[in-house]
Amino acid sequence: MEQVSLDLFNKLRNVAQGSFTSLEDSPGILFDEGELKLQREIMLVPLMIGWDAYFIPRNKDYFVYICHDEIIEVVCHSESAAALWREVAKGSEAPNIPGTPSPPEGTLRMNSGY
């Protein structure tokens, strides 16, 4: 199962970057504004497989930690970021944080447990 998961992740990563790099060679992905759908697709891999991953937006106002123990932790550095994540937790569409591009640009760093 681990190898199948790694292959799936690497294929999605290939689409994101346009060239092949493995998780071991480059454990981070930088997303641009127009890649929200791809961000969500790639973030599903650690959620489904049980890998650790971090999502850090470019403005560094918050970060999201996805833990292999089925815990998602959001750490906010401002009240506006906390308000955004309270809305997300309620199930509504997230409002934009002032000064943050929409969709948010960010970096996803993953660890497959190797």
C-alpha positions in Angstrom: 0.0 0.0 0.0 2.8 2.4 0.8 4.4 2.0 -2.6 1.1 2.5 -4.4 0.5 5.7 -2.3 4.0 7.0 -3.1 3.4 6.3 -6.8 0.1 8.2 -6.7 1.7 11.1 -4.9 4.6 11.2 -7.4 2.2 11.2 -10.3 0.2 14.1 -8.9 3.5 15.9 -8.1 4.6 15.4 -11.7 1.5 17.2 -12.9 2.1 20.0 -10.4 5.7 20.6 -11.3 5.8 19.6 -14.9 8.8 17.4 -14.3 9.5 14.4 -12.2 11.1 14.7 -8.8 10.6 12.1 -6.1 9.4 12.8 -2.6 12.8 11.8 -1.3 14.6 14.2 -3.6 12.3 17.2 -3.0 9.8 16.9 -0.1 8.1 20.2 -0.8 5.8 21.6 -3.5 5.2 25.3 -4.2 1.8 26.0 -5.5 0.7 29.1 -7.5 -2.5 31.0 -7.2 -4.3 29.1 -10.0 -3.6 25.7 -8.5 -6.1 25.4 -5.7 -7.7 22.3 -7.1 -4.4 20.6 -7.5 -3.5 21.6 -3.9 -6.6 20.0 -2.6 -6.0 16.8 -4.7 -2.4 16.4 -3.5 -3.4 17.2 0.2 -5.8 14.2 0.0 -2.9 11.8 -0.2 -1.6 12.3 3.3 -5.1 12.4 4.6 -6.1 9.1 3.0 -2.8 7.3 3.5 -1.8 8.5 7.0 1.3 10.5 6.1 2.5 13.6 7.9 2.3 16.8 5.9 2.5 20.6 6.5 0.8 23.3 4.5 2.3 26.7 4.8 0.8 29.7 3.0 3.2 32.2 1.4 2.2 34.9 3.9 2.9 32.5 6.8 -0.1 33.8 8.7 -0.9 30.2 9.7 0.1 26.7 9.0 -1.7 23.3 8.8 -0.2 20.1 10.1 -1.7 16.8 9.0 -0.6 14.1 11.4 -0.5 10.4 10.6 -2.6 9.8 13.7 -5.6 11.4 12.0 -5.2 14.8 13.6 -5.2 18.0 11.7 -3.8 21.0 13.6 -4.0 24.6 12.5 -1.7 27.1 14.1 -2.6 30.8 13.5 -0.4 33.8 14.0 -3.2 36.4 13.7 -6.8 36.9 14.6 -7.8 37.2 10.9 -6.3 33.7 10.2 -8.0 32.3 13.2 -11.3 33.7 11.9 -10.7 32.1 8.6 -10.2 28.7 10.1 -13.2 29.0 12.4 -15.3 29.5 9.3 -13.6 26.5 7.6 -14.4 24.4 10.7 -18.1 25.4 10.4 -18.1 24.0 6.9 -18.6 27.3 5.1 -16.4 28.7 2.3 -13.3 30.3 3.7 -13.2 34.1 3.5 -10.0 35.6 2.1 -7.4 36.8 4.5 -6.5 40.4 3.6 -3.2 40.6 1.7 -3.4 36.9 0.8 -4.0 35.9 -2.8 -7.1 33.9 -3.5 -6.7 30.9 -3.7 -3.8 31.0 -1.2 -0.4 30.2 -2.5 1.6 27.9 -0.4 4.0 25.1 0.1 3.1 21.6 1.0 5.8 19.6 2.7 5.2 15.9 3.2 6.9 12.9 4.9 5.9 9.5 3.8 7.4 7.8 6.8 10.5 6.5 5.1 
